[in-house]
Amino acid sequence: MTEDMSPAERYAAAKLRAAEQATALAPFREMYDFGLDPFQVEACQALEAGKGVLVAAPTGSGKTIVGEFAVHLALEQGRKCFYTTPIKALSNQKYQDLVKRYGAGKVGLLTGDNSVNSEAPVVVMTTEVLRNMLYAGSRSLVGLGYVVMDEVHYLSDRFRGAVWEEVIIHLPESVTLVSLSATVSNAEEFGDWLDTVRGDTEVIVSEHRPVPLWQHVLAGRRIYDLFEERDGQNGGRREVNPDLERLARMENSRPTFGRDKRRGRTMREADRERERRQRSRIWTPSRPEVIDRLDNEGLLPAITFIFSRAGCEAAVQQCLYSGLRLNDQEGREQVRRIVEARTAGIADDDLHVLGYFEWLEGLERGIAAHHAGMLPTFKEVVEELFVKGLVKAVFATETLALGINMPARSVVLEKLVKWNGEQHADITPGEYTQLTGRAGRRGIDIEGHAVVLWQRGMDPGAVAGLAGTRTYPLRSSFKPSYNMAVNLVSQFGHHRSRELLEMSFAQFQADKSVVGISRQVQKNEEGLAGYRGSMTCHLGDFAEYSRLRRELKDRETELARQGAAQRRVAAAAALEKLKPGDVIHVPTGKFAGLALVLDPGMPSGRTNGHRGFDAQDGPRPLVLTTERQVKRLASIDFPVPVEALDRMRIPKSFNARSPQSRRDLASALRTKAGHLVPSRHRKPRSAAADDREITRLRTALRAHPCHGCDEREDHARWAERYHRLLRDTRQLERRIEGRTNTIARTFDRICALLTELDYLEGDTVTDEGRRLARLYGELDLLASECLREGVWEGLGPAELAACASALVYEARQADDAVAPKLPAGRAREALGEMVRIWGRLDALEETHRINQAEGVGQREPDLGFAWAAYRWASGFGLDEVLRDAEMPAGDFVRWCKQLIDILGQIAAAAPPEGTVARTARRAMDGVLRGVVAYSSVG
């Protein structure tokens, strides 16, 4: 090549090579046995030039190379680098990677569980740890030159996302920020914000996957390509495979000849053959069949995403029962050696409780589940064996897609619908991209494969839309908290803190969206001028006539609303008269029909786990229906007054959770009252008939000149459009007003509440405020108030653990029929006092317009883990505790770790003269044992 170059060109090329050799990037590149991709080189060069970088690239593309270059630069310049990750598992993994490269002496680790060599020049940590260091003004920040924020797209997370923005805003200006993100559709917008708050930031976006991804659909025995490449047609665009579209049509038009057979008529042989052929092509293969098919096609290892923990465990069992084996004898022996070494520290009794032997049988065959309900140690073993190729089929929930580096050759999606906490919803293109992004291992696979299983009613075009769309916008979830407020005021004062919050990405996005709304307001105003001209009438002022028509309509609507309100009041009054044992008829709703009142549900306090169950909601009776369902009804189920049709005795032994109890009592209800018919409610006379204002308006309308216009209704239609557009324009103007300074306004309300509670005095943080500054979490203010009022003084370690659990635990699904089991004595009293304090704080938040629906404020403490925490901290065995708690081991360990974290905060914040700090430390020791302690080792 150089022979073809002129002397001048050779000189220029040599000069360029010499310049490259003089950079820090040249020796860094030599550390890797593969060449860097163009986007990696571009990002590293920007870093070396002193710029911050935002790198947005697909999963598995090698973004972390840029983070590692920041580590290299820091060490070369004699400065520090903090490498932050969203989860502890990622921190542990990155720590191990960096130790292998730079040695244990230069790398440290800081997570909630571990502190290893924390003053090293390179420290890996969770993002929350860095946030806490910034607020505490830690000396470790001295000499900090670079911060790497891995998985920075986590700032969209509605529970933890605010932490990322806090760190970005509060890092010293001298620190260079390296932000690594998954592919997002608004990377430029995020980059603009980083440029605003951090200075010169280069945005590098790469859509290129280093390992190409092929999309498939598995139907019956055949794997179909999702797309068909048509070179030269439609500009070389990919189109949906016509074979799949034909399958969908065939399924929709599938004949029903089988019915003829039952009527005694025989099917034609040709029809029967066609039916059999169609059925043989269109069916959803079983889980063992899918894995076996992928194995035959050479597409293992594979991760199958199932949006259910129970589904993942069931999938493993189905594969075991089918006799599926993916490992040879040597592989089985290797698996057993690794598993026994990794679980040697877990007691034999605990292993039995954790289902160790069934889990090991699956691993030896090369099959495993992976979900949040598993013991962390078990998950780590699965990850290690998968990376080593000893586990070839993993059934996982979607949490794996956000977690550690665990790529596969193939990814299988069983369904394209998942439960989002409220309903079953279609997965989004962003979620599809994230899940399938695991397919294709760089340096191992030539290509990756995403396989969607055929399901009845599947639309191949919709699947292609998911696979072909790259919309995954980054949305800020930033909200001020009480802890954030006292820490900011302590460091910067109120005015400067307000300015800092207005620099958040949330406010940046809100302000940017106002531009489009303002443009719409201008268009609307032009439209209003046109409508005004069209509704002009030659007989008089049609605007005035239109106003009279609107006033008449509004008055009629108001009277109808008042009538409805009076009916609701009457219905609520009738509900208040109900007593346990009353037989009633529920007039409407999902549970309409006969029902037995178990509890009238009077709003005397907030019990049963219902936030918002107060006097404003009215009575909420708990009833048993004739269909054996125990449900708490609301006022909406009673649009008319209800009265007791009869009475029944409720047995003292009745248990709402017992299916047998419900069945017996529902049977007695049907026998006793099944023949009763409720009396019909007579509708009262309309108030509009006797209303003087309505009479006056109707008279004024008839007397107006425009009333006689031949084109009156035509003018009226234009007037209606005018007023509808005017109303929309006013709403847009209010939205503009509401979106500007929203974060700062919320901050002001929080500060006003903290001032009322003596945590703040102007720009000064009180002693109580300094205590609050050491408490992080959703219920920071509640914890601080409990310390202030001495609620936990005199408690034992297990009792304090039970109380502290209410500050962190949140049930996956609310159960309003049965109260949680609680420890007796002082712990029960303290938990009751915590709920009372929360009620007082909740009323204060309402007064200050602090709205939980917007993600700000204190949720009600959840007492559902108190009994398990008490028993575990008291020394009971894992078997007894898990059996009582009805909770998977992984969930139990996770909540115990969070409990240890909050106990540590309580120990640090508690008054030195009391007993709480010492008790909290003893409670931590009581909880940090057995599987919890073993799971906390890096």
N, C-alpha and C positions, 0 to 999 in steps of 0.2 A: 504493500500500500504506500509506504513512504517513498518507494522508488518513483512513483508516479507524481510525487509532489515537487514543486519547484523549490530551490534553496530558500527563498523567502518564506514559503509555506512551512517548510521543515523547521526553520528557525522559530516561527510563530508558535508551532505546535510544541516544540521543546520548551519554549518560554512558558507556555500555558501549563505544561506538566511540572515544571519547576515551581511555578506559583502554587499549584495544587499540593505539591509535596511539602510546601512550607506551612500549610494549614493544619489545624488540629484534626480535621476530618480524615486526612491521609492515613495517619497511624491507626485511627479508629476503624477505618474500613478494613485494615489488615487483620483485625481481630476476628473477622468473620470469614468463613470458607465459602461464601457466596457473594455475588455482587449486589450492591444496593439498588433499589428501584429508583426511577427518576423523582418520585414524590418524596422519598426518604432523603435523597441527596439535596433536593430543594429546601426541605425543612431544616436539615442540619446546617446548610450554608446560611440560612436566615438566622439561625440560633448563633452561629459563630460571628455573624455580623452585629450581634447585640440586640436583635429583635426578639419579641415574643412570638410564639407560633400557635396556631390552631390547626391541627391535622385531623381531617375527617376522611376516613377510609373504611372499607368493608372489614368485617371480622376476618381475622387470619391473614390480613395483608401485610402485617409487620409494622404497625404504628409504633410499637414499643421500642423499636430501634431508635426513634427520635428521642424518646425519653432516656434511653441508655446513653445517647450522645450528650445529653444535658449532664448526666452523672460524670461522664468522661471529661467534659469541660470544667465542671466544678473541681474535680480532683486535680486537673492540670493547672488551674488558676489558684489552687489553695483555698477554695471556698467550699461552702456546704451546699448539699442538694437534698431536698426532701422529696421523696417519691410517694405520692398519696394514691390510695385505691379505695373503692367504695366498700369492700367487704374484707373481713379478716382472712378468709381463705386465699384471696388474691394477694394480700399483703404478705402472707406466709410464703406463697409461691414465688413472688418477686424477690423477697429477701433471700430465699435459697438460690435463685438464679444469680443475683448480684454477688453473693458470698463466693460462689464458684468462680466468678470472673475476677473479683478484686480482693478476696480473702476476708475472713471474719473480722479482722482488726479494723477494716475500713467501712464496714456496713453494720448498721444497727436496725432494730425493729421495735416499733411502738404500736401496740393495739390495746384494746380494753383488757386483754388477757395477759399480754407479755410485754416486758421491757428488757430488751437485749442491747447492750452497748449504745445507749441512747445519745451519747455525746460524740458518736462517730461522725466523720465528714459526710457520709451518706446514710440517711435514715429512711426506712420504708415505714409508712404509717397509714392508718385509716384517716379519712378526711376529717372526721369529728375530732380526732386527736390534735390535728393542726389548728382547727378552729379554736379549741380550748386553749392551746398554747398562745394564740394571738390575743385572746381576751385576757389571759393571765399575764401577758407581757413576759413570757418565758425567756431566760437568758440563752436558751438553745437557739433562739432566732438570730443571735449575734453572728455575723459572718455568713448568713444565708444568701446564696447567690442565685439558686435555681429552685423552682418548685414544679414538679411534674404532676399534673392532675390526670391520672388514667381514668378512662370511662367517664369523661366530664359530662356526657349526655345524661348522667344520673341526676343532674339538676332539674330534670323534668319530674323526678319522683316526688309525689305529693307529700310524702311523710318526711323524707330526709333531704330533698333537693335544695332547701334553703341554705344548708351548710356550705355547699359549693360556692354559692354567690357570696356568702359572708367571707369566705377565705379569699376569693378573687378581689373583693372590694377592700379588705383590710390588710392585705399583704403590703409590706413596705414597697415604695416605688422602686427601690434599688434591686428588687428581686425580679428576675426574668421568669415569665410564666410559660410553661409548655402544656398545652391542653390537647388531650388525645380523645377523639370522639368516634363513635360509629358514624356511618354515612347518614347525614341529616339533610333535609331539603332546604333548610334555612341557615346553612353554615355561614354564608356571607353576612346575614343579619347578626348572628352571634359574634362573628368576627368584628363587625362594626362596633358592637357594644364593648368588646374587649379592647378595641382601639381607643374607645372613649375613656374607659376607666383605668387601663393599664399602659396606655401609650402605644407606640409603634408595634403592631401585631400583624404578622403575615398569615394569610389564610391559604392553606394548601388542601385542596379537595381532590381525592382520587376515587373514581368510580370503578377502577380496574380491579378485578379479582385475580390474584396471581394463579389461582387454580380455577379454570372455567367451571361453571355450575350448569348441569343439565337438569331439566325439569321433566318429571314423569308422572303418570297416573297408573296405579296397579289395579286392574280389574280382572277378577277371575284368575286365570293362569298366566295372563299376559301383562307385561309392562309396556305401556304405550308412551311414546314421547308426547309431551304436552304441546310442543310447538312443532311446526313443519317449516323448514327453511325453503323458501322458493326463490332461488337466485334468478335475477333478471326480471322477476315479476314484482310489481308494487315496490320497486326500488330496493329489492332484497329484504323486504320486511318479513318478520316472523308471523305466521298465522297459526290459529288453533288447529291442531291435528284433525282433519276431517273424519278419521276413524272414530275419535272420541265423540264428535258431534253426532255421528251415526249411532253410536252406542246409546247416547242420551235419548235420541229419537226413538230407537227401538224399545228402550225401557218404558218410555212414556206411552207407547202404543202397544204394549205387550198384550196379547190376546188372553182371554179367560175361558179357554175351551174346557177346562176342568169342570165347570159347572154343568156342562152338557152330560158329562159322565154320571153325575149324581142323579140326574133326571132319568137315567136309563138309556140315554142315547149314546152311541159310540162316536168318537172323534175320527175324522179322516186321518189315515196314516201319515200323509204329507204334512197336515197341520200339526200332528203330534211331534213329528220329527223337527219341524221348524221351532216349535215351542221349546223342545229339549235343547236345541242348538243355542237358542237365545239365552236360556237359563244358564247354560254351561259357560257362556261368555261374560255374563253380567252378574257378578256376585262379589261380595266383600270377603276376601280371604281372612281366615283366622290369624291370630297373632303368630302362632308357631309356623303356619304356612307362609306368612310374610317373611319371617326370618330365614326359613328354609329356602324360599325363592331367591332372596338376596344372596344367600350363601352360594347357591348354584350359579348365580350370575356374577360372582366375584365382587359383590358390592358391600361386603362387610369389612371393617366394623361399621355398625350403624347405631344411631340414636333415634329411638321412636318416641316422639312427643305425645304424651297422653295427658290431658288437662285434668287429672285427678290422681291423688296419691293412692287411693284404693285401686284405681285402674292399673297403676304401675305395678303394684304388688300382685294383683290378679294376673297380669300379663306374664310375670315370671313364673307363677304357679302353673299357668296353662302350658308354658314351654316345658316345664319340668314334667308335667303329667303326660305330655305328648312324646316324651323320650328324646327330646332334642339335645344333641351334644355337639358343641362347637370346638372343644379342646381335646387333644390327644392325651395319652397317659402322662407324657412328659410335662405338658402344659398344666394338667391337673396337679401334679406334684409341685410344680413351681408356685401355683396359686396357693396351695395349702401352706407352703413354707412362708410366703410373704404374709398371708393372713394371720398365721399363728404368731409371727414375730410382731406384727402391728397391734394385735389384741392381747399380747401377753400380760399387760398391766390391768386388764379388766377381770374382776373376780368371776369364778366359774358360775356362781349363783346368778350373777347379773347377766352373763352370757346366755344362760338358759332363758331368762326373762325376755331378752332382746331378740329371741328367735335366731340365735347365732348359727345353729346347725343347718336350718333350712336355708339361711342366707349363704352359708359356705357351700352347700350343695349346688346352688345356682352359680356361684362364682367358679367353682371347679368345672362346671359345664360351659363357662364363658358367657353367662347370662346374669344380669343384675338390674335392680331398680335404683333410681336416684331421685330423691325428693326431700323436701324440708322436714318431713316427719321422721327421717332416719337419724340415728345417732351420728354426730359429725365424724367420728372415727370411721364408721362404716362407709360413709360417703367418700371420705378421703381414700380409703382402700379401693373402692370402686374406681375412683378417678385414676389412681396409680396403676391399677391393673389394666384399665382401658387404654391408657397411654402406652403401656408396655405390650399391648396387643393380646393380653391374656383374657380380657373380657371383650367379647365381640358384638354383643347385643345389649344395649342399655335402654330401659324404658324410663323416661324422665318427664317431670313436669317442666313448665316453661321457665322456672327459676334457673335451670341449668344454662339457658341461652344467655343469661345475664352474668353468669358466674365465671369460673376459672377456665383456663386454656385447656379445652378438651375436645379437639376437632375429630371428626369421623370421615369415613369415605362417603357415607350416605346418611341422610336425615329422612325419617319417615313421619308424616303427619297423618294421624288416624282420622281426625275430623278437623274441619275448618271453623268450628264453633267452640266457644269456651265460656265457662261461668265467670263473670267479672265481679262477683260479690253481690250483685243485685239481680242479674238475669243472664240467660244464655245469649251471647252475642257473637256475631261473626268476627273472626280475627281481622285485624287491620293489615293493610299492605306493609306497614312498618314492622308489625309483629311477625308477619310471614317472612320478611327479609331477615329479621334477627334470628328466627328459629332456623331457617335454611342456611344461614351464614356459617353454621358449624360444618357444613359438608365440604370436603376437600382439604386434605392435609398437605400443606406446603412442603415440598421436598420429598414427599412420599407418593402422593397421588397425582396422576396426570390430569384427572378431572374429578369433580365432586358431583353427587347426585341427590336431588330432592325428589322424594316419592310421596305423592298424595294417594291415600287409599280411596277407591271408588265407594261412594255412598249413594243410597237410593235418592233420586231427585237431584243429583249433582249436575251443575251447569259448567261444562268445560270452559266456556267463555269467562265466567266469574273467576274460576281458578287462574286462568291466564291473566286476568286483570290484576289479581293479587301478585302473581309472579312477575308481572311486567311493570308494576308501579314502584317508584322509588320515593314515596312521600313519607317521610318520618320527621316531622317538624319538631324542633326543640322548643318546648314551652316552659317558661319559668313557673316554679311553684313557690316562689319566695313570699314569706309572710313574716312580719315582725313577731317576736315572742317576748314574754316578760323577762326572761333571762337575758335575751339580746338587748332589751331596752336598758336594763341597769348597767350592763357591761359597756354599752355604747356611751351612755351619759357619764359613766365613771371616767372613761378615757377622753371623750371629746366634748362633753356638755350637750345640752339639748339641741341647740341651733345647728351645730356642726353635724350631730348625729342625724338630724332630719335631712341635711344636705347629702350625707353619705347614702341614706336609704333611697333617696331620689335617684341615685346612681345605679340602682339595682337593674338587672336584666328585665325583671317584671315591669318596672316603670318604663324602661326603654321601649319594651314591646307595646305597652299601653299607649304611650305618647305617639309611637309610630302609627298605631292603628287609627289614631284620631285624624290623621291626614286624610285618609280615605273617607271618613265620616264627614269631615268638613266639605269635601268635594261634593258629596251627596246632598248636603244641605243647600249648597249653591244651586245644584240642578233642581232641587225641589222648589226653591224660591222662583226660579224661572217658570216652572210648571204652574205655580200658584197664580202668577200674573196672567197666564193664558186662561186658566179656569175662571178667573174673575171676569174676564171679557166675555166668555161663553155663557155665563149665567145672568147677564144683563137683561132686564125686562123693560119694555117701553111703557108699561103701566105704572111702575113704581119701583121702590127699593127692594129688590129680590133678596139681598143679603139680610135685610130685616125680617122678611117673610120666612126665610130659611131658619133664622134664629128662633122664631116662634115655633116652627115645626120641631126643631131640636129640643127646645125647652119642654114641649108637650111630651115628646118621646122620653126624655130624661125623667120627667115627673112620673110617667107611667112605669118606667123601669124601677124608679126608686120605691114606689108603692109596692110593686111586686117583690122587691128585695125585702122591704119591711115585713111583708106578709110571710115570706120565707123565714125571716129571722124570728118572728113571733112563733112560727111552727116549731123552729129549732128549740126555742126557750121552753115551749110546752113539752116537747119531746124530752129535753134534759130534765125538766121537773118530774116527769113520769119515771125516768130512769133512776132518779134519786130516791124514789119510794120503793125500789126493788129490794128484796131481801134474799139471802141464800135459801134455796128451796123453791123459789117461785118458778112456775112454768110459764113461759112467755112465747109469743110468736114473733120471730124476727121478720120484719116486713119486706126487707130487700137486701141486696148484696149477695156475696158468694155463699153465705151461710144462712140464707133465708129459710124459714120454717120453724118448727118447734124446737125449743131449747130450754135447758134447765140452768138457772142462775146458781153458780158455785160461789161467786164473790161479786158483790155489787160494784166494786172498783171505784169507790169514792175517792176523789182527789185530795186526800188528806196529807199526802207526802209523796215523794218520788221513790217508789220501790219497784220491785220486779224488773229492774234494769231498763226502765223506759225513760229516756231523756225526753223532756217535753210533756210528761204525764203530770199535768198540773191543773189548777182550777180552770184555766182557759180552755182546756180540752173537754171539761165536763166528765161525768162518770164514764168508766170504761169497763163494763161488766165482763167477768170471765164466765163463759158458759160451756155447757156440754150439749152438742147437737145430737139429733137422733142418728147421725152417721158416725157416732163415737169420737168426734173431734172435740178437743178442748181448745177454745180460742178466746182471745180477748178482743171484744168488739169495740167499735168507736161510735161516736155520735152519728157519723155518716150512714151507719147501718139502720138508723132509726129516724127517717124523715118525718114520721108522725108519732104521736104519743103511744106508748106501749103500756099495757096493763097485764097484771098477773091473771092467767086463765085458771090456774089451780095451784096447789102446793104439793111438794113431795119432801119426804125426809131424806137427807143425804147421809149415808152411813159414815160413822166416824172413821171407819177403816178405808174410806175412799182415797185412792192415790191417783192424781191426774197423770202420772207418768206410767201407770200400769195399764197395759192394753186390756187385761182381764177386768180390772175395775171399771174402765170406761165402757167396756162391752156390756157388763151386767147392769150398770146404771142407765145406759142408753136404752137397753131392752125394757127396763122398768118404766122409763119415760114414755116409750111408745105404747106400752100396755095401759098406763095410767091416763095419758092425755092424747093418744093418737086420734081419737074421735072428735076432739074439740075443734071448733071453727071460730076464729077470731071475728069480733064484730067489725063491720066496715066503718072506716073513718069518713065522716061527712065533710066535704069541702066547704069552707065558710064563704059568705058573699064577698065579692071583690070590693076592695076599698076605693078603687078608682071611680065606681059608680056614684059615690057621694062626695067626692073631693071637689072643693070650691076652686082650687087653683087650676085643675084640669078643665072645669067648666069655663073659667075666665079665658084660658088660652085658646080653647076651641072657638069661643065667641070672637076673640081678637083675630084669629086666622080667617074666619069667614068674612070679617069686615075689611080685611086688608085688600088694597086694589089688585095686587098680583094674584089673588085667589081666583079671579075671573079670567085670567090669561089662558088662551087656547094652548099655549106652549108651556104651561105651568110645570107639568111633570118632566118635560125635557130640561127646563131650567133647573128643576129640583135635582135631577141626576147630576148636572154639572156642579151644583152647589154641594151635593153630597161628596163628590170627588174632591172638591176644593177643601172641605172640612176634614176629610180623611187624610189628605196629603198634608194639611196644616198640622193635624195631630201627630202624624209620623215625623214631621220636621221638628216639632217641639220635643219629641222623644229623643231624636238624634242630638239636638242641642243639649238636652239633659245628660245624654251619654258622654258627650264631649266634656261637659262640666264634671261628670262623675269620674272619668278616667284620668284626668290630670291630677297629679299629687295624691293618688289613692293610697299608696304605701305610707306616705308621710302623715296623712290624716289618721290612718289606723294607728301609727306610732304615737300620735298626739293623744288618742283615746286611751291607749295602754298606759302612757305616762300619767294621764289624769287619774286613772284608777290606782296606779302605784303611789301617786302623791296622796290620795285619800287614805291609803293603807299605811302611810308613813315609811315607804321604801325610798321615796325621792322627796327632796326639798329643793325645788328649782333645779339648779345644775349640780346639786350635791346628793350623793348616794349615802343614805343613812347606814347604821350598823346592820339593820334588818336587810337593807338592800344589798350590802356586801355578802350577806349569807345567801340571798337569792342568786347572786352572781356565780355561786359555786354549785348551783343545782341546775342540771340540764335535763331536758326531757319534756314530754307533753304536759305533765302535771307539776311543773316546776313551782308555780305559785302555791298550789295546794300543799306540797311538801314543805315549803318555807313557812306557811301558816301553821302547819302541824308542829313544826319545831318551835315556833314562836309561842304557841299556846301550851306547849308541854304535853301534847297528846300521847307521846310515846315514852315519857318518863316512867321508870319503874317497870317497864316490860322486860321479859326475858328474851334471849336471842331468837328463839323460835317464834315467839309472839311478834317481835319486831319484823322478822322476815315475812310473816303473814301480812302485816300491815303494809310493808314496803311493796309487796307483790301487787297490791291494788294500784300502785302508781305506774306500773309498767305493763301489766297484763291486759290483753284485750282479746276477748273470745272471738273465734273465727265466725261463729253464728250466734246471734242473740237468742237466749231461751227465756221467754218471759213467763212461762207457766210455773216454773219451780225455782224457789230461791236457792242460791248456792249454799253448800255446807260450810259452816264456819267453826273455828276453834272456840271453845267456851271461855268464860272468865274475862280477864282483862283484855285479851286480844279482841274479843267480840265487841266489848265496850269501845275500844280504841277505833275499831273499824266503823262502828256506828257514828262516832264523833267525827271521823274523816268525812263521811257522807254528809253530815250536818254542815261542816265547814265548807264543803264543796257547794252545797245548796246556797249558802250565804254568798260565796264568790260568784256563783252563777247569776244570782239576782243582781249583784254589782255589775257584772259584765253586761247584763241586759240594760241597766241604767246608763252605762257608758257606751252603748251601741257597739259592743264587741261581739261579733257574730261568729259562732262556731261553724256555721254553714260555709263561711269563707275561709275556714282553716285556721282561725285565730281563737284563742281562749282555751278553757279547761273542760275536757270531756268528763263525764261522770266516772269516778273510780270503779273499776271492775273487780269484784270480790271473788271471781271464779277460780282463781289460782291460790287463794289464801290457805285453804285446807291442805292442798298438796305441799305448799311452801312450808307450812307449819310442821307437817309430818316429816318432811325430808330434813329440815333443820333440826328436828328433834331426834334424828338418828334412825328412823324407820328404814327398812330395806326397800330397794327399788321395786321389787315385785308388789309389795303392799301399796306403795305410793302410786304407782302407775295404774294398778287395778282400781283404786279409789278415784283417781283423777280422770279415768277414761280418756287418756291422752297418749299419743305416740311418743316414743322415747326421744326422738329428735326435737319435737316441740317442747317436751319437758326440759331438756338440756338447754335449749335456746332461751326459754323463760327464766331458768335458773341463772344463766349468764347475765341476762339483763337485770335480774334481781341483785346479783352480786355487784353489778355496776352502780345501781341506785343506792345500795347499802354503803358502798365506798363514798359516794357523794354525800350521803347523810352523815357519815363519820367525819368527813372533812368540814361540813357546814355546821354541825351541831355545836351548841354553846359548850365551852370547855368545863364550865362548872357543873354541868349535868351528867347523867349516866348514859345518855343516848349514844354518844360517840363510841364509848367502850363497848356497849352492847351491840352496836352495828358491826364493829370489827369481829366480835365473837360470832355474830350471825353469819358473816361472810365465811368464816371458817367452817361453820356448820353446814352451809350450802355447798361450799367448794370441796366436795368429797366424791368418792366413787366415780361413776361415769362422767359426772360434771367436771371433776378435777382432771380426769384423763383427757377429756375433750378439749381442755384449755391449753394443752401443751402444743406449742408452735408447730 
